[in-house]
């Protein structure tokens, strides 16, 4: 019996519908795969960018730490040794050096500088062996006052190492990995610049299984998360670049100060050899040399005292201004 035309039409329509669904499913599958792959590329690109910025920033902070320690050990140490030989040092209007008095170290500042120098000198051996990499990062990122507060006499190196190993910001820059008890990159990102890393880091979880997801809607959700991650990592990268720039600025300024400081220390040493240790017996020019060395030590300490980062990993406002302020004071005094 011939199959009625109506049933033939229904069967053909059903077959076509089935084919249509299959085609749509295939298109959706392809779309989901391509979207997930695109999301993965965004994640990989953003991750590579923050990795590069983080490494460069960490190196800049470490170089600043190395510079600080080098100046303290190679310049401040001989300055302290020579200055402590002097007696009756006083800058007054009668000496004509009262303008320099505005920049020189008072007793408290001199004592702090001496303690910081002693601590830096004690660190030199450990840095050479690579045992205090975290301490170097801490020394570069934070000011002298904070460092001294965290590092009591006799436990300076241990305290600095502890700071570097537990501070999340420093861990982010490589100062304390998970292996040595630090918080690693994840912990560092949690505080770096106030970024909340939880959602961003959670995005990484979908990358592993992204290709297994054939759900078109889920794929587009993944893409949205990837773009959110990219934005957060761009913000973190910008902060890293800002920190790197600030660290390099501090390092250049410290080196320029030290280039003036070292000859003054030598001249002061020669004056003491020739004239003895009674400051009152020095000529005006000799007193001026000592005063300029004191002023330069004060300028260096003002930079050492200024932290680049606060406890949340943000750039400090004072670090933006201190170089220009110190330069202006020196130009007005010397």
N, C-alpha and C positions, 0 to 999 in steps of 0.2 A: 504494500500500500504506500503510495507516495506520501512523503513527509509534507504536511501542510506548509505552505509558504510562510505563514505567520511564525511557525516554530523555527523555520530556517532563519528568519530575520532575527528572532530573539537569540538564538544560538550564536549567530554571527556577531550580534551586538555584545553579548556576554564575552565572547572571545576577544573582541576589540577592546572591551573595557579591561579585561585581564591584561592584555598587552599594554594598554595605556598605563595601568597601575605599575606594571613591571618597568616600563620606561621611566615613569615618574620616580619610582623607587631608585632606579639606577642613577637618574639625574640627581636626586637628593643625596644618594650615597657619594657621588662624585663631588657635589657641592660641599658636603660635610667634610670629606677628606681634604679638599683644597683649602677650605676655611681653617681647618685645624692645622694644616701645614703652614698656612700664612701666620696663624697665631703663634706657632712654634718659632717661626723666623723672627717675629717681633720680640718674643721672649729672649731668644738667643742673642739678637742684636743689642737689646737693652742690657742684658747680663754682661755681655762682652764690654760694653761701654762703661758700665759702672765698675767692672773689674779693672779696666785700664785706668780710669780716673782715681779709683781707690789706691791702686799701686803707686801711681805718680804722686798722689797726695801724701801717702805714707812715706815715700822716699824724701819728699820735701821737708816733712816734719822731722824725720830722722836726721837729715842734713843740718837743719837748724839746731837740733839737739847736739850734734857733733860740733857745730860752730860754737855754741854756748860753752860747751865743756872745754873746747880747745882754747878759747879766750880766757876762761877762768883759770885753766891750768898753766897756760903759757905766758899770759900777760898779767892777769890779776894777781897771781901768786907772787911774781917778783915785785909787783907794785906794793903789795901788802908787806913783803919782807923789807923793802927799802923804807916805806913810810913809817913802819914801826920803829925804825932807828931814830927818827926825828923827835926832837923835844921842842916844847913851847911853840907849836904851830898855831898861829892865829891870824886870820885874815880880817883886818879892820879898815876903817876909813883912812887911818894914818898910814897904812901900807899902800893905799891906792888900789887895793885888790878887792874891795868890798863887792863889786859886781860879780866877781867869780864866786863869792860866798853863796850866791843863790843856787849854784849848781853843785857845790862840793858836798861830800858825804859828811853827815853828822856822825856822832859816835855809834848810835844805834845802827845806822845804815852801814857803817864800816864793819861793825861786828857781824851783821847779816851777810855782807859780801864776803867776809873772811870765812864764815861758816860754809857758805855756798861754794866757795873756792875749794875748801878742804874736802867737801863732799864730792865735788867734781873730780878732783885729783884722785880720790880713792876709787872712783869709778873707771878711771882710764884703763887699768889692767883688765877689768871685766869686759869692757867694751871691745878691747883688742881680741879677746877670745870668743866674742859673740855671745857671751853668757847674759849680757844685759841689754839685749835689743829692745825689750819692752820698756826698760828704764830710759833708754835713749828717746823713745817716742814720747814718754811722759815728760821728759826734760824739754823736748821741743814744743810740745803742745801747751804746757802750763807754765805759769810764772814762777819766779823764784820763791816768792812768799808762800805760795801753795805747796811748792815742793818741800820747802823747809818745814812747813807745818806737818806734812805727811811723813817726813823723814827725820826722826829724832836722832840725836847723836848716838853713834854706835850701831844704829840699825838702818842707816840711810839707804844702803843698797837694797837691803831686804824690803824696806818699805816701798821704795820706788818700783821694785820688781812686782810687788803685790798690787800696786796701783795699776801697773801696766797689764797685769794678768787678769784683773777683775773689772777694770773700767771698760764698759761696753763700747764707748767711742773709740778707744785705743785698740780694742780687739778688732774693730771694723777696719782699722788701718794696718792690721797685722801685728799689733803689739801684744796680743794674747790669744792664741788659738785655743780651740777646744782641747787639744792634746795637752796643753800645759795648764789647764784649769781656767782658761778664759771663756769668754762667751762666743767667740768666733764671729763670723760675718753677720750671722742672724742677730745675735745680741747687739752687735754694734749698730746695725741698721735700725734697731728698735729706738735708739735715742738720737741717732745722727740727724741733726737739724730738726728734731721734733717729729720726724717721720714715724708713722706707726707701721711697722714692717709686717705685722701679722697678716693682714689681708694680702699684701703684696707677695709675701713669701708663700702664702697658701696657693697663689696662682701657679707656682711652680709644680704643684702636685698634679695638676691636670695634664701637664706636658707629657709625662711618661705614658699615660693611657690615651692621649688625644686621638691617635690614629685608630684606636679600637672603637671610638665612638662614631656610629653611623647616623646619629640623630642630628638632623640639620639644625634644629632649634638649639640643641646643646652646643653644637659647633659655633654658632653665632654668639652664644653666651661665653664660650671660651675666648672668642675673639675680643669681646668687650672687656673681659678680665685681663687679657694680654695687653690691651691698650691702656688700661688703668695701671698695670704694672709698669709699662713703658713710661708713663707720665711720672710715676713716683720715682723711678730710677733716674729719669732725666733731672728731677729736682735734686736728688741725692748727688748726681754727677756734677750739677752746677755748684752745689755746696762744696764738693770736693775740690773743684777747680778754684773756688774762692779761697778756700783754706790754703791750697797750694800757693796761690798768688801772695797771700798774706805772709806765709812762712818764708817765701823767697824774698819778700820785701824786708822782713826782719833780718834775715841772714845778710843781705847786701848792706843794710845800715850798720849792723854790728861790725862787719868787716871794715867798713869805711871809718867807723869810730876807732877800731883797733889799729888801723893804719896810722892814725894820729897818736894814739895812746902809747904804742910801743916805743917810738923815739923819745917821747916825754919821760918814760920810765928809765930809759938809758941815760938821758940827760940828768935826771934826778939822782941816779946812782953815781954819776961822775961828779956832781956837785957835792954829794956827801963825802966822796973820797977826797975831794980837794979841801972842803971847808968844814968838815965835821958834821955833827948832828944837831947843833943849836940853830934852829930856824931864825932866831933873832939876829944872828950874825950874817945871814945871807944878804946879798945885794938885792935890789928891787927885781932885776931880771931873773935872778935865781929863785927868789920867792914866787915870781910869776910862773916860772916853770913848774914848781911844785904845785901851785894853785891850779894850773891848767891840767896837770896830771890828775889832781883830785877831782876837778870838774869832769874830766873825761871818764873817770871811774864812776862818778855819779850818773853820768849819762848812760853808760853801759848798764849800770844797775837798774836804771829806770826801764830799760828795754827788757832786761832779764825778769823784772818784777811783773811785767805785763803779760798775762796769758792770752794766747790766740783763741783758745776754745773755752767755753764755760762747761759746766758739768753735764749739760744736755747735748754737747757736741756742736753748739752754734758758735759762729764767730763773735767775739766780744766787741762791743762798741769802742772800748778804750784802745784796742789794738789797731783800730783804723786811724786813730788820731795821734797816738803816742810818738810816732816817728817824726811827724811834722812839728809837734809841740817841742820835742827834745831838740830838734834842729834849730828852731827859732830861739830857744833859750841859750843854746851854745853860741849862736851868732851874736846874741846880745851881750853875752858875758865875756867871750874871749876876744 
